[in-house]
């Protein structure tokens, strides 16, 4: 049984957010920052939370923050940096642009941890979501080698590992919505303000 004692939460908050024009972790929904929504969702499942970001503003949350091990190398480097800093075999990895993420989705990911899969990722609407996933620490060897070869595509890296996909039900898909543009932010605020 996987308890929170042997799972680390890793939040990727290092993106350039070129489409949004601002750091997505600091956007607000219902009076809380996106990053606060993610931290709240992760907390029941993990023993420690690591934020991967080069931005010192994230130190305000009093969590461990690590910079990207390889700069400007996208989410692949972010996941790798988190795995390097983690002390546990299993790691729940989330991007900071999914403020609706909830415990139902995370509980399902944790339930699916087994001795074979190196990565367990959500699949929503036919699309895999490597930034809502459980990564085994063993992936870091493969990721390190790919980063050294100049590879930057996270999906490519994920496909070099043993992967299990968890397909969401239609009614769960809204909880994993990525907010990448000001339009999407406006839409989510209209739909989910309470």
VOMAR-959229 format. One line per 5 residues: number of its first residue (from 0); their letters; for each residue x, y, z of N, C-alpha, C. Coordinates in steps of 0.05 Angstrom, whole numbers, plus 5000, padded with zeros to 4 digits. Example, Ala and Ser with C-alpha at 12.3 -4.5 7.8 and 13.67 -1.06 7.14 Angstrom:
<pts>
0> as> 5264 4886 5156 5246 4910 5156 5264 4934 5156 ~ 5257 4955 5142 5273 4979 5143 5258 5001 5157
</pts>
This chain:
<pts>
0> xxxxx> 5017 4976 5000 5000 5000 5000 5018 5025 5000 ~ 5011 5044 4983 5027 5068 4982 5014 5089 5000 ~ 5028 5096 5021 5018 5118 5037 5034 5143 5031 ~ 5025 5165 5041 5037 5191 5035 5067 5191 5044 ~ 5074 5173 5062 5102 5173 5072 5122 5167 5050
5> xxxxx> 5113 5152 5029 5133 5146 5009 5126 5157 4981 ~ 5113 5180 4981 5108 5195 4956 5116 5224 4960 ~ 5130 5235 4941 5137 5263 4941 5120 5277 4920 ~ 5111 5301 4927 5096 5317 4907 5116 5336 4893 ~ 5114 5337 4867 5132 5355 4852 5115 5373 4835
10> xxxxx> 5117 5399 4839 5102 5419 4823 5120 5433 4804 ~ 5114 5432 4779 5131 5446 4759 5120 5474 4756 ~ 5136 5494 4763 5127 5522 4762 5149 5539 4749 ~ 5163 5526 4731 5185 5541 4719 5180 5551 4690 ~ 5156 5547 4680 5151 5552 4652 5153 5582 4645
15> xxxxx> 5157 5587 4620 5159 5615 4611 5131 5628 4608 ~ 5111 5611 4605 5083 5621 4603 5080 5642 4581 ~ 5092 5637 4558 5092 5657 4536 5064 5664 4527 ~ 5046 5644 4527 5018 5650 4518 5002 5665 4538 ~ 5008 5661 4564 4994 5675 4585 5005 5703 4590
20> xxxxx> 5031 5705 4586 5045 5731 4590 5052 5736 4619 ~ 5047 5716 4636 5055 5720 4665 5058 5692 4677 ~ 5071 5690 4700 5075 5665 4713 5049 5652 4722 ~ 5042 5629 4711 5016 5617 4715 5011 5609 4744 ~ 5032 5602 4759 5028 5594 4787 5017 5617 4804
25> xxxxx> 5020 5642 4795 5011 5665 4811 4984 5676 4801 ~ 4972 5663 4782 4945 5671 4773 4925 5663 4795 ~ 4902 5676 4796 4883 5671 4818 4857 5659 4807 ~ 4846 5641 4823 4819 5630 4819 4806 5628 4846 ~ 4783 5640 4849 4769 5640 4875 4786 5650 4898
30> xxxxx> 4801 5671 4893 4817 5684 4914 4842 5669 4923 ~ 4847 5646 4909 4872 5631 4916 4889 5629 4891 ~ 4915 5630 4895 4934 5627 4872 4932 5599 4861 ~ 4937 5596 4835 4938 5569 4823 4956 5551 4839 ~ 4980 5560 4846 4999 5543 4861 4987 5534 4888
35> xxxxx> 4971 5551 4900 4958 5544 4926 4937 5522 4922 ~ 4923 5523 4900 4904 5502 4893 4919 5475 4890 ~ 4941 5476 4876 4957 5451 4871 4968 5440 4897 ~ 4979 5458 4914 4991 5450 4939 4969 5437 4957 ~ 4946 5449 4957 4924 5438 4974 4915 5410 4964
40> xxxxx> 4914 5407 4937 4906 5381 4926 4927 5359 4932 ~ 4952 5367 4931 4974 5347 4935 4978 5339 4964 ~ 4975 5358 4982 4983 5354 5010 4974 5328 5023 ~ 4948 5319 5019 4940 5294 5032 4955 5269 5022 ~ 4968 5271 4999 4979 5247 4987 5009 5244 4990
45> xxxxx> 5022 5265 4999 5052 5265 4998 5064 5272 5025 ~ 5090 5264 5028 5105 5270 5052 5120 5296 5049 ~ 5125 5304 5025 5140 5329 5020 5131 5340 4993 ~ 5132 5366 4990 5126 5379 4964 5151 5395 4956 ~ 5159 5390 4931 5182 5404 4919 5170 5422 4896
50> xxxxx> 5178 5447 4896 5170 5464 4873 5195 5468 4856 ~ 5192 5461 4830 5214 5464 4812 5210 5491 4798 ~ 5227 5510 4804 5225 5537 4793 5250 5553 4798 ~ 5257 5570 4779 5279 5589 4784 5270 5614 4797 ~ 5244 5617 4803 5233 5642 4814 5233 5641 4844
55> xxxxx> 5249 5659 4857 5250 5659 4887 5223 5666 4900 ~ 5204 5678 4885 5178 5684 4897 5164 5659 4908 ~ 5171 5636 4897 5158 5611 4906 5168 5603 4934 ~ 5190 5616 4943 5200 5610 4971 5180 5619 4992 ~ 5161 5637 4985 5141 5646 5004 5123 5623 5014
60> xxxxx> 5122 5601 5000 5105 5579 5008 5118 5560 5028 ~ 5143 5567 5035 5158 5551 5055 5160 5522 5048 ~ 5163 5516 5022 5167 5489 5013 5195 5488 5000 ~ 5205 5464 4996 5231 5461 4983 5228 5470 4954 ~ 5246 5488 4946 5246 5497 4918 5272 5489 4905
65> xxxxx> 5271 5477 4882 5296 5471 4867 5295 5484 4840 ~ 5318 5495 4830 5318 5506 4804 5319 5485 4782 ~ 5313 5492 4758 5316 5473 4735 5345 5465 4733 ~ 5350 5439 4733 5377 5429 4731 5390 5437 4704 ~ 5373 5436 4683 5382 5444 4657 5363 5468 4649
70> xxxxx> 5374 5491 4646 5357 5515 4641 5346 5514 4612 ~ 5322 5525 4610 5308 5528 4584 5305 5502 4569 ~ 5301 5481 4584 5298 5455 4570 5270 5443 4575 ~ 5251 5461 4583 5223 5453 4585 5217 5434 4607 ~ 5192 5422 4605 5183 5405 4627 5199 5380 4631
75> xxxxx> 5213 5370 4611 5230 5346 4615 5251 5352 4636 ~ 5264 5375 4633 5284 5383 4653 5272 5388 4680 ~ 5247 5399 4680 5233 5404 4705 5228 5378 4720 ~ 5217 5358 4706 5211 5332 4719 5237 5320 4729 ~ 5258 5321 4712 5284 5310 4720 5295 5323 4745
80> xxxxx> 5293 5350 4746 5303 5365 4770 5288 5357 4795 ~ 5261 5353 4792 5245 5345 4815 5253 5317 4824 ~ 5257 5298 4805 5264 5271 4812 5292 5270 4826 ~ 5310 5287 4817 5337 5288 4829 5335 5297 4858 ~ 5317 5316 4864 5314 5327 4891 5297 5309 4909
85> xxxxx> 5282 5291 4898 5263 5275 4913 5278 5252 4929 ~ 5267 5246 4952 5279 5224 4968 5262 5198 4966 ~ 5240 5199 4951 5223 5175 4950 5222 5163 4922 ~ 5215 5137 4921 5213 5123 4896 5191 5134 4878 ~ 5167 5140 4891 5144 5149 4875 5140 5179 4879
90> xxxxx> 5134 5192 4857 5132 5221 4857 5107 5230 4841 ~ 5090 5245 4854 5066 5255 4841 5073 5282 4829 ~ 5074 5283 4802 5083 5307 4788 5059 5322 4775 ~ 5057 5348 4781 5036 5365 4770 5047 5391 4760 ~ 5036 5401 4738 5043 5427 4729 5027 5448 4745
95> xxxxx> 5034 5473 4744 5021 5492 4761 4998 5506 4747 ~ 4989 5495 4724 4968 5509 4708 4942 5493 4708 ~ 4938 5476 4729 4914 5459 4730 4899 5464 4757 ~ 4889 5488 4761 4878 5496 4787 4854 5480 4796 ~ 4841 5465 4778 4817 5450 4786 4823 5422 4795
100> xxxxx> 4849 5414 4794 4857 5387 4801 4846 5380 4829 ~ 4836 5355 4832 4824 5348 4858 4833 5321 4867 ~ 4826 5315 4892 4836 5291 4905 4826 5265 4891 ~ 4803 5267 4878 4792 5243 4864 4812 5233 4843 ~ 4823 5252 4828 4842 5246 4806 4868 5236 4818
105> xxxxx> 4878 5250 4838 4904 5243 4850 4902 5216 4865 ~ 4879 5211 4878 4876 5185 4892 4877 5162 4872 ~ 4865 5166 4849 4865 5145 4828 4894 5140 4818 ~ 4910 5161 4814 4938 5158 4806 4953 5142 4827 ~ 4950 5149 4852 4964 5136 4874 4955 5106 4876
110> xxxxx> 4929 5101 4873 4919 5074 4874 4931 5056 4853 ~ 4938 5068 4830 4948 5052 4808 4978 5046 4809 ~ 4992 5056 4829 5021 5050 4832 5025 5020 4835 ~ 5044 5010 4819 5050 4981 4820 5080 4977 4818 ~ 5089 4952 4816 5118 4947 4816 5129 4947 4788
115> xxxxx> 5113 4952 4768 5122 4950 4740 5123 4977 4726 ~ 5102 4993 4730 5101 5018 4715 5121 5039 4726 ~ 5135 5052 4707 5153 5073 4715 5139 5100 4715 ~ 5119 5102 4698 5103 5126 4696 5074 5119 4694 ~ 5057 5132 4711 5028 5128 4709 5017 5155 4703
120> xxxxx> 5005 5158 4679 4995 5185 4672 4966 5185 4665 ~ 4954 5208 4669 4926 5212 4662 4923 5214 4632 ~ 4901 5203 4622 4894 5207 4594 4866 5219 4594 ~ 4863 5243 4582 4838 5257 4582 4831 5264 4553 ~ 4807 5257 4545 4798 5265 4518 4817 5255 4496
125> xxxxx> 4828 5231 4500 4846 5220 4480 4874 5230 4481 ~ 4881 5247 4500 4907 5260 4501 4921 5252 4528 ~ 4946 5243 4526 4960 5236 4551 4970 5262 4564 ~ 4972 5261 4591 4979 5285 4606 5003 5278 4624 ~ 5027 5279 4613 5051 5272 4629 5056 5291 4652
130> xxxxx> 5041 5313 4654 5045 5331 4677 5022 5328 4697 ~ 5008 5306 4696 4990 5297 4717 4996 5267 4719 ~ 5018 5260 4733 5028 5233 4732 5043 5226 4757 ~ 5047 5199 4760 5065 5189 4780 5090 5180 4765 ~ 5113 5189 4774 5139 5181 4762 5155 5165 4783
135> xxxxx> 5166 5143 4775 5184 5129 4792 5212 5142 4789 ~ 5226 5143 4811 5252 5157 4811 5271 5145 4790 ~ 5267 5119 4783 5284 5106 4764 5284 5119 4736 ~ 5264 5135 4730 5262 5149 4704 5285 5169 4701 ~ 5297 5177 4723 5316 5199 4720 5341 5191 4704
140> xxxxx> 5347 5165 4704 5370 5156 4688 5365 5160 4658 ~ 5341 5152 4649 5334 5155 4621 5332 5185 4614 ~ 5320 5201 4632 5316 5229 4626 5343 5244 4625 ~ 5361 5236 4642 5388 5249 4642 5402 5244 4616 ~ 5401 5219 4607 5414 5211 4582 5401 5227 4558
145> xxxxx> 5374 5229 4558 5361 5244 4536 5368 5273 4537 ~ 5368 5285 4560 5374 5314 4563 5403 5319 4553 ~ 5421 5300 4559 5449 5303 4550 5451 5301 4520 ~ 5432 5287 4508 5432 5285 4478 5417 5309 4465 ~ 5407 5327 4482 5393 5350 4471 5363 5347 4467
150> xxxxx> 5353 5324 4477 5324 5319 4475 5309 5337 4494 ~ 5287 5349 4485 5271 5367 4502 5242 5359 4504 ~ 5234 5339 4489 5205 5332 4488 5198 5312 4510 ~ 5181 5321 4528 5174 5304 4551 5159 5279 4542 ~ 5140 5282 4523 5125 5258 4514 5144 5237 4502
155> xxxxx> 5164 5246 4487 5184 5227 4476 5198 5213 4499 ~ 5206 5228 4519 5221 5216 4542 5203 5196 4556 ~ 5178 5203 4561 5159 5186 4575 5156 5159 4560 ~ 5156 5161 4534 5152 5136 4518 5176 5118 4518 ~ 5198 5127 4530 5221 5109 4532 5219 5093 4558
160> xxxxx> 5199 5098 4574 5195 5084 4600 5171 5066 4599 ~ 5167 5050 4620 5143 5033 4622 5120 5050 4632 ~ 5100 5054 4615 5079 5073 4621 5052 5059 4623 ~ 5036 5069 4642 5008 5060 4645 4991 5086 4643 ~ 4971 5085 4626 4952 5108 4624 4927 5103 4639
165> xxxxx> 4917 5123 4653 4891 5121 4666 4872 5139 4652 ~ 4852 5127 4639 4833 5143 4623 4811 5154 4641 ~ 4808 5180 4639 4788 5193 4656 4760 5189 4644 ~ 4740 5189 4662 4713 5190 4653 4707 5218 4642 ~ 4687 5219 4625 4680 5245 4613 4676 5267 4634
170> xxxxx> 4661 5260 4655 4655 5280 4675 4679 5289 4692 ~ 4701 5274 4690 4725 5281 4705 4744 5300 4689 ~ 4739 5302 4664 4758 5316 4646 4762 5345 4654 ~ 4741 5358 4664 4743 5386 4670 4764 5391 4692 ~ 4768 5372 4710 4787 5375 4732 4816 5377 4724
175> xxxxx> 4822 5369 4699 4850 5369 4690 4855 5390 4668 ~ 4837 5409 4666 4840 5430 4646 4865 5446 4650 ~ 4882 5449 4629 4905 5467 4630 4896 5495 4623 ~ 4906 5514 4638 4899 5542 4632 4924 5555 4621 ~ 4924 5559 4594 4948 5569 4581 4945 5597 4569
180> xxxxx> 4921 5607 4566 4916 5633 4553 4898 5650 4570 ~ 4899 5677 4566 4880 5694 4581 4851 5687 4576 ~ 4845 5677 4552 4817 5669 4545 4808 5645 4562 ~ 4826 5625 4565 4820 5602 4581 4817 5610 4611 ~ 4833 5629 4619 4831 5638 4647 4804 5651 4652
185> xxxxx> 4795 5668 4633 4770 5682 4636 4747 5661 4637 ~ 4749 5641 4619 4728 5620 4618 4726 5605 4644 ~ 4749 5597 4655 4749 5581 4679 4739 5598 4703 ~ 4745 5623 4703 4735 5641 4724 4705 5644 4723 ~ 4694 5645 4698 4665 5648 4695 4651 5623 4704
190> xxxx> 4663 5599 4698 4650 5574 4704 4653 5565 4733 ~ 4675 5572 4745 4682 5560 4771 4686 5581 4793 ~ 4672 5603 4792 4674 5622 4813 4651 5617 4833 ~ 4659 5615 4858 4639 5611 4879 4645 5627 4903
</pts>
